[in-house]
Amino acid sequence: MTRHAIGDLQGCYEELRALLALLKFSPDRDRLWFVGDLVNRGPASLETLRLVRALGDNAVAVLGNHDLHLLALVYGARRKRGSDTLDELLGARDRDALIEWLLTRPLAHAEDRDLMVHAGVVPQWTVAQTLALAGEVAQALQRDPRALFEHMYGDQPDRWSPQLSGMERLRFTINVLTRLRVCTAEGRIDLALKGEPPPPPSPLRPWFRHPRASAPARIVFGHWSALGMVLEPGVVGLDTGCVWGGALTAFDLDAPRPPVSVPCRGYQQPDG
């Protein structure tokens, strides 16, 4: 079975269909990994979510920050933003079934020597620790999702410590797995940066360029469209900016083949 990892969809349904056709996707031999941000900002979040859910066991999807934003809207813990394109999904007849499915997606998925997250992993986390922390968030989502969403937003704490507990521990985990781009070697995160990483002598570097306890796992991620495709030892970055007019990209996790991409129309203007 071939595993293809696919970058941030963000409601770009037509591009997803075109990419699957280009891959000649077949449910009897292929499995798809989605790095999160299935919805929002693109024109067809409803159709996109329906398609990914309908793939059943042929798809593995982790939650991204836009997916969590949708869930927070549904549970009344957040207001819609001007750039949101979620109205059709929120009013759909099958909304509840789609939301229930999305609510059970993990924040991290590991298989063989691959670890998939939406954004990143701080240098101190092992694969096992990353999965355990993601599991703590999953338990909180099942236990009381509204309570989690009401306290999820915020940039603090900004440094990992095993002593973190309660909502601070959950918030830090969510921020790392769904929002991280740069951090220090000591695990202090900066969530404000969206564009290119800062030059030296800043101690902030892309999270994957620090020595990390999660090695030798290969980490598959998205979330950072300003970098585009990232293929470096131990990492595969797949946010090639589809919703911004870039491309939607798939990467074969099991064979040394070039990435496969389809161009995207550009439904949003880059916001830095």
N, C-alpha and C positions, 0 to 999 in steps of 0.2 A: 504493500500500500504506500502510495506517495503522499507525503505531507507538504502542502504548500502553505506558507505563512503569508498573510495579506495585510497590507497597511490600513491606516485609518479610513473608514468608509464615509462617515459623517453624512449619511443619507444620500450618497451618490449611487443610486440604484442602477441606472443605465450603464454606468461605468463598471459596476460589479458584474452585471450580466455579460458585458463585452469581455471582461477579463476571464470569466469562467469559460466562455466560448473559446477564447484564445488558448486557454489551458487544456481545452477538451476535457473538462472536468467530468468524471464518471463516478457516481456514488459507489459502485462496486469495487473501485480500486483506489480512490483518492479520499484524502481527509484534509480539511481546511482549518487553519489556525487564524483567528482574527485577533489583532492586537488591541482591540477596544476602540471606543468612540465609533460605535456602529451608527449613531444617530446625530442629528442636529447640524445646522448651518447649510447642509445640502438640501435639495428640493424634495426628496422622497424618503424621509425617515421611516414612514409607515411601511412602504413596500420593501425597504431594505431589511427592517427588523423581521418582517414576515418571512422573507426569503431565508435569512440566516437561521431563524428558528425552525423552519420547515426542513432544513438539512439534517436535523436530528443528530444522531451520533456521528455523522460525517463532518460536523463542525465543532470546534472548540473556540469559545470566545471568552476573553477576559473583559472586565469592566474598565472603561476609561472615564475621565472626568466628565465628558458630556453625557455618558450613560448614567452616571450618578446624579448629574443635574436633572435629567429627565425624571428619575425616581424621586428626587427631592421635590420636584414640582407636583408630582402625583400625590405625594403624601402631605402636601401643603406646607412644607418647610422652606420653600423658596419661591420667589416670584419670577415670572418670565422676564427674559432679557430682550432687548430690541433686536438682537441678532439671532434669536431662537427661531427655528423653523419646525416647530413641533405641534402646531395646532391640529393638523390632520390626524396625527397619531393620537393625540390626547382625546379627540372626539370619535375615534374609531369604534366600531361595534365590538371588535375583538381586543380592545385596549387592555382589559383586565388580564386576559390570557397572556398577552405579550409582556405586560409588566411583571406578572408572576414568573414568567420564564426568565426575564432579565434579572429579576431580583435574586435568582439562584445562580447566576454566573459568578465565577470566582474572580479574585483580583490577581491571582497568579496560578500558573499551570506548569507542571514539570513532567517531562516524559523523556526517557533515556537520559541523554546529557544536555537536553534543552530546557530552558526556563523561559516562559513567556509572561511578560507584564506589559502594562500599557506604557509606562513612562521610564522607570528605572529602579535601581537598587542601591542603597548606600553601601560604601565599601566594607562596613563591618558585618553585614548580614551574609550568612551562609545560605545556600539553597534551602536547607531544611528550616532555618530560622525564617526565611522569607515566606515559605509556605505556611509555617505555623502562625505567623503574624497575619497573613491573609486569611487564614482560617478563623482567627479571632474576630476579624471584621465580618466574615460571613456569618458567624454565630450571632453577632450583634444585629445584622440585617434581618435574620430570621426571628430573633427574639423581640425586637421593637424597632422597626425601621424608622418610624417617625422620630423617635428619640435620637437615633443616630444622626439622621439628616439635620435635625435642629441644632446639633452641636458639632457638625462635621466641618463647617467652614471656618477658615482662619489659618494663618501662617505660623502659628506657634503651637507647640515647641518647634524650634528650628535645628535641634541637634539630637541625634540618637543617644539614648541611654537605656540600658536594660532595666533601670529603675522606673522608667515611665510606666504609668498605670492608668486605668480608667479611660476617660474620653481623650486625654492627652496622648495616650499610647495609640488609641484607635485613629485619632486625627493624624498623628505623625505617619502611621502606616499608610493611610489612605493618600496623604500628600506625596509620600515617596513613590508609591506604586502607580499613581495616576497623574502626578503633576511634576515630578522631578526632572530637571535638566542638568543643573550644575550643583556641585557641592564641594566641600573641602575634603582633604584626606581623613580628617577627624570625624566626618559625618555631619557637618553643619550644612544645611541646605538653604538655597536662595531660590524662592519660587517666583520672584518678580521677573526674572530674565526670560525672554521669549525668542530673541534673535540669536545672533552668533555668540559663542562663548567669549567672555572677557579675555583680553590678552594678558600675558605676564606683566607685572609681578602679582597679579591677583591670585589668591590661593584657590579661587573657584575654577574648577575645571569640569568638563563633561564627566558625569558620574562614572562612565565606563573607562575613563582614562586614568583612574586611580587604581593601584593594586587592590584587588577585592577578594574577600573571603568566599565569594560565590564561585570563583574559578575552581575547577576547569570547566564549569558549565558554560554553554553558549547561551547568551541571553538575547531573546527576540523581543523587540519593542517598537513603539511608534512615538507619537506625541510631539516630535520636534521637526516640524516641516522646514524650518530654516536650514537644517543640516541636509535635508534630502536623504538619499540612500546612504546608509552607513554599513560598510562591510570591512570590519577590522577583526583581528584575532579575538574570538570569544564573543562577538556581538554582531547582531544583524538589526539595523534600524530601517524601518519600512514606511515611515511617514514621508511620502514624496509629494505631499501638498495637493491631493486630489481636489478638495473643495476650493482651493485657491487658484485653480487653473493649472496645476502641475500634472501629476499622473497618479494612477492607482497601480500599485506594484505588488507582485507575488514573487516569492522566493522559495525554491525547492529546498526543503530542509534535509533531504536524503540523497541528493546527487549534486555534483559540482557543475551546475548549469548557470548560465547568466540569468539575472532576474528578468521577469516578464512584466511589461507595463502597458497600460492603455492611457492615452491622453484624456484629460478631463477639461470640461468647459470653463470652469472658473465661476463658481456661484457666489463667491465672496471676495472682497478685497482684503489683501493681507493687512493685519492690524499690528504688525511688528513682532 
